[in-house]
Amino acid sequence: MANTRGAAELTGRLRWSLVAAAATPMRADGSTDPDVCETYFGHLVRGGAGGLAIAAHTGRGDHLPIATKSELVRRAATLGVPVLAGVGGSPEGRDHDLEWAATAGAAGADALLVFPPAETDPDAVVHHHEAVARASGLPLIAFDLYTRPHPLETLGRVLDLPDVCAFKPARLHDAIACQETIAAARSRGLLVLTGEDRMLGASLMWGAEGALIGLAAAAVQITVAAVQTFAAAVHTSARDAAARFLEVSAIVDEVARVTFRPPYEGYVQRMLWLAADEGIVPAEFAVDPYRPAELDDAERDEVVRVVRQCRDQVRG
């Protein structure tokens, strides 16, 4: 049964906030250190993140053992912001995902961000979300991910589920799909947290009321500024607030240009390069063991240089 009171409280806290889809600091062998992760999560919150998405796509949650995910959620939950746990996509299969869903709440998760399942049959997609809801007892955030997008009709059935309290579009560069899916969620009264790193400013103008993005895994103050300036423009209708939002949006687009580009799955390593440059993740842990083989380390200097400039521009 849907926990409507808890879901309403959660969405109230998340509206007009920036949720950082945190990376999971790892060594080259894939091992983690909970203390390193907790320190990193704390930096994101102190940088302005109003929530944390742990073990989501950016955090390589589909590759992490349940015990590791539980500990990371537990550490994040001490920081005083809503914690959303990613669930789904494990190579170990559906049973692993449901076991993690059943565990996440006890670890401190406030809601689950549900990865699109491997099955594409509409009934199977709906049943997957229902099974996750039953296993967890937590509110769900529906997730339309560019690597496995839902047809609009299927997504509509997912958004109609009573346990779904919010929606994250992440179609990367499909502007029409982003607009259509945001409209579908808004027509149902759902909170939309944009996951559109390459269309952040536009997706806010299309109806999102917050963000949940991997682009906030480092240099978090930049994406926080985009959400805050847009909210100020909406709530005050002041010309200077709107002008500042447009200015910050252009800065965000420049960060996204160097971090979310082919190979697109290389964005996790790029964000870890930035986190190491900021000093919020030790270099030993600024590694994505699951990075694409074709990602060239020679990119690092450009990524760091551009984002340093963008941080300075936001501060200015």
N, C-alpha and C positions, 0 to 999 in steps of 0.2 A: 504494500500500500504506500502511496506517495506521502512523503513527509512535507506537506505543503507549508507548514509554519517554518520549519527549518530551511526549506528552499527559499522562501520569501526573505527571510533574514539574510541568507547568504547572498542572494542576488542584490539585495539592498547594499550590502558591503562592497560588492564587486562593481556595481554600476559607477561609471566614470573613473575606474581605477585601471592601472597598468599591472597585469599579472605577468610576471617574468616566467617564461618557460625555461627553467634552469637547466644548464648542462649538468652532467655528472662528472666532476673531476676524477680522472682515472690515470693510472700509470699505463705504460705501453702494454703491459700484460693483462690489462682490463681490471686490475684490482683497485679498490677504493679505500679511502680513509675517512670515516665518518666525521672526525674532527675537522679535516680539511674542507669537507663538504659543508658542514655547519657554518664554518667561518665564511665561506663563499656565499652561502644563502643569506647570511647576515649582512654582507656587503650589499647585496641586491636590495634588501629591505631598507637599509639605511640610505641607499641611493634613490629611494622613492617608490619601489615596487609595493603595490597594495595587496599583493597576493603572490603565491608561488605555485607553479605547476611542477610537480616532482615526478620523475620517472616517466615523463611524457616523451614525445618524439625527439625533442632536443636532448633530453636526458638519457636517450637510448634505453628507455624502460623496458622495451621488448627483449633486451639482452641481459637484464639484471635478474639475479635470483630474488625470490620473494623475501628472504631474510634481509638482503641488502636494501631492497625498496622499503621495507618496513622501517628499518633504522633511519633511512634518509627522511622519510615522512615524519617520523618521530622527532628528529632533530629540527626539521622545518617548522613543526607545529609549536615549538617553543618560542617562535619569533613574533607571535601576536598578530599574524595576518592569515587570511584564509589559505588553506592548503588544498590544492586539487591534485589528485593522483591519476596518472595515466594508466589505462588498462586496455589490454588487447594487443594482438599482433605477435604474441610470443611464438617463437619457433617450436616451443614445447607443446603448443596446442591449446585448445579451448579449456581443458581442465585446469591447466596452469593459470590461465587468465581468470577463471571463476574463483579459483583458490585465492588468488591475489585480491580480487574484488571483495571476497569475504573477510580478508585480513586488513584491508586498508583503513577501514573506519576505526578499528581498535588502535591502529598505529597513530591516528590523529588526522586522517584525511576528512575534509568537510564535504567533498564531492568527488566524482570520478569523471575524468575526461575519457570518453569511450572511442577508441580507435575503430575505424570501419573494419568489419570482419572480412575474412578472405572470401566468404560466400557472398555472391552478388544477387542471389534470388531475393526478392523483396521480403517474402515471408521469413527467410532465414535471417536477414538483417534485423528485422523487427524482433524476432525471437531472441536474437543475440542480446539486444539491449534489454529486453525483459528479463533474461537470465542474469545479466549483470546486476540489474536493479534488485532482483530477488536475493541474490547472493550477498549483496552489500548492505542493503537498506539505506543507501545514500542517494542524494540527488545526482542526476546525470547531466553532463554537458555533451550534447551531440557534436560530432566532429566530422566535417566534410573535408577530407584531406586530398590534396592534388594527386597523390600517387594511387588513390583508390576512391575516386569521387562517387557520390551517390547520385543516381538519377533523381530528378526533382520530385517525382511522384513517390519514390522510396523515401527520400528525405522527409517529405511531408508526413508520411506515416510514422517515422521516428519522432518527429517534432510533436506529434499528437499524443505521444505516450505520456501518462501522468507523472512519471518520475523525471522527465526531462525538464530542466528549469532554465537552460541556457543553450546557446548555440555558438560554435566557433567555425566560421568559414575559413578555409585555407586553400584556396584554389590557385595560388601563386601568381598566375598571369591571365586567368580567364575572367575578365571584368564582367562579362554578361552573367556568367554563372554566379559570381559573387553578388551582384545586384539582385538576381532572382532569389537566391537562397536567403539573403538578408531580409528581403521583403516577405518571404514565406515565414520566417521566424517572427518577424515583427507583427505580422497579421495574426499570429497566435498569442501575442502578448509576451513573448519570450525575450529575455535579455540576450543581446548579441555582443559577444566579445570577439572582435576581429582577430584573426590569425594571419592577416594578409601583410606580410613583411614588405612585399613589393608594391602594395597598394594601401598603405596604412592610412594616409590622409584621405584618400578617396573613399575607402570603406567606412570611415567615420562619417563622412558626408552622406554616404548611402544609407546610414541608419544604425551603425554599430554605436554602442554606448560604453565602450571600454575596449581593451585589447588584451590578448593572451598570445604572446609572440616570442619566438626564439630570438628575434632581434634584440630582446631585452636580456639575453643571457650575459651580456657585457655592455659597457657604456650605457647603463640603464637610464641615466639621467636624460639621455637624448630622447628615448621613446616616451619616458614619463612626461617630458615637456610637450610632446605632441598631443597626448591625451589631455593634459591639463589645460593647454591653450585652447584646444577645441571645446572642452567643457566650458571654459570661461566665455568663449565666443557665443556658445549656445545660450548660456544662462544670463548673459548681460546684453547681448546684441551690440556690443561696443565695437566700433570700427578698429580701434587699436588692438583689441583682443583677436579679431579676425585676421588682421594683418600679421600679428605675431604668429598665429597658427600657420598661415601660409609660409611664413619664413622658416619656421621649425620643420614643417612638412618637407620643404626642399632639402633641408639638412638630413632628415631621416632617409629621404630617397637616395641621397648620396651614400649614406652608410649601407643601405640595402643593395645599392649597385655593386659594391665591392664584396659583400658577404653572401648575398643570395644570387649567385650566377652559376653557370655550368662549371664543374659538376655540382648540381644543386645540393646533393647530400653532403657536399663538402662544407656547408655552412656551419655545421657543428664544430669542426676543427677550426674554422676561421673565427668563430666566436670565442673558442678557447684560446686562440692566439691573442685576442684582444683582452680576455680576462687576465692572462699572464702579463701582458703589457701594463695593465692597470695595477698589477700587484695583488689581485684578489684571488688568484689561483697560483700556487707554486708551479714553476716550469715543469717539474717532474710529473705533475698531475694535469698539465694542459695538453692532454693527448686524447684523441678519439680513435680507439682501436678499430672502429668500424667505418672509418673514412674511406671514400672512394680511392681506388688505387691510382686513378689518373689525376688526383689533386696534386698540384705542384707546390712544394714548399717555398719556391721562389715567389709565390704570391704574398707571402707573409709581410714583407716590407711594405708593399703598397697598401695592403689592408690596414696595417697599423698606422701608417702615415696619414691616410685619408681620415680614419676615425679619430685620430688625435686632433686633427684640424676641426672636425665636426664637433668634438667635445668643447673645444675652445670657442667655437661660434655660438653654441648653446649657452655657455657660461656668459659670453659677452652680451 
